[in-house]
Amino acid sequence: MKHYKDLNGAFFGTEGEIPSGCTEVTIEEINASNLVTNENMFNALSYSEKRKLNYPSIQDQLDMQYWDSVNGTTTWADAIAAVKTEHPKP
């Protein structure tokens, strides 16, 4: 299957006839475009949405808290602080 970009910049793959005005693209070009799109979507999120995506799962946080209490460590607090530092409140 070959991959193409139409006049609007949308990607598609086909083994059939290519519509007029389309240009062939590589998988690498598609992946690069998707990466930029994903980065732009992430950057458009609010700080709280970014934090939600980056916090460890509740199960992992509870496990960290348990082992912190057993070992006298600060793994959980460090993990939460790192996310808050990376995505500060405006």
C-alpha positions as CSV (number, residue, x, y, z in Angstrom):
1,M,0.0,0.0,0.0
2,K,1.2,3.5,-0.8
3,H,0.5,6.5,1.3
4,Y,-0.6,10.0,0.0
5,K,-1.4,13.5,1.2
6,D,-4.4,15.2,-0.4
7,L,-4.7,18.9,-1.2
8,N,-5.9,19.6,2.4
9,G,-2.9,17.9,3.9
10,A,-4.8,14.8,5.1
11,F,-3.0,11.5,4.8
12,F,-4.5,8.3,3.4
13,G,-3.3,5.0,2.0
14,T,-4.6,3.2,-1.1
15,E,-3.7,0.5,-3.6
16,G,-6.2,1.9,-6.1
17,E,-6.2,5.0,-8.3
18,I,-4.8,8.2,-6.8
19,P,-7.0,11.3,-6.9
20,S,-5.6,14.3,-8.8
21,G,-3.3,16.6,-6.9
22,C,-2.3,14.1,-4.2
23,T,1.4,13.5,-3.4
24,E,3.0,10.3,-2.2
25,V,4.5,10.5,1.3
26,T,6.5,8.1,3.4
27,I,5.5,6.5,6.7
28,E,8.2,8.6,8.4
29,E,6.5,11.8,7.2
30,I,3.2,10.6,8.5
31,N,4.7,9.7,11.9
32,A,6.5,13.1,12.1
33,S,3.2,14.8,11.4
34,N,1.3,12.7,14.0
35,L,4.0,13.5,16.6
36,V,3.6,17.3,16.0
37,T,-0.1,17.0,16.2
38,N,0.0,15.0,19.4
39,E,2.5,17.5,20.9
40,N,0.2,20.4,19.9
41,M,-2.8,18.7,21.4
42,F,-0.9,18.1,24.7
43,N,0.4,21.7,24.8
44,A,-3.2,23.0,24.4
45,L,-4.3,21.2,27.6
46,S,-4.7,23.1,30.9
47,Y,-2.1,22.5,33.6
48,S,-4.6,20.3,35.6
49,E,-5.3,18.1,32.5
50,K,-1.5,17.7,32.0
51,R,-1.1,16.8,35.7
52,K,-3.8,14.2,35.4
53,L,-2.1,12.5,32.5
54,N,1.3,12.5,34.2
55,Y,0.4,11.5,37.8
56,P,1.0,7.8,38.6
57,S,-2.2,5.7,38.8
58,I,-4.0,5.6,42.1
59,Q,-2.9,2.0,42.5
60,D,0.8,3.0,42.0
61,Q,0.4,5.9,44.4
62,L,-1.1,3.7,47.1
63,D,1.8,1.2,46.6
64,M,4.3,4.1,46.9
65,Q,2.7,5.3,50.1
66,Y,2.7,1.9,51.6
67,W,6.4,1.3,50.8
68,D,7.2,4.8,51.9
69,S,5.7,4.0,55.3
70,V,7.5,0.7,55.6
71,N,10.9,2.0,54.4
72,G,10.8,5.6,55.7
73,T,11.2,6.9,52.1
74,T,9.5,9.8,50.2
75,T,8.9,8.1,46.8
76,W,5.3,9.2,46.6
77,A,5.8,12.8,47.7
78,D,8.8,13.0,45.2
79,A,6.7,11.7,42.3
80,I,3.8,14.1,43.0
81,A,6.1,17.0,43.5
82,A,7.8,16.2,40.1
83,V,4.5,16.4,38.3
84,K,3.5,19.6,40.0
85,T,6.9,21.1,39.2
86,E,6.7,20.1,35.5
87,H,3.2,21.5,35.2
88,P,2.8,24.4,37.6
89,K,-0.3,26.3,38.4
90,P,-0.5,29.5,36.3
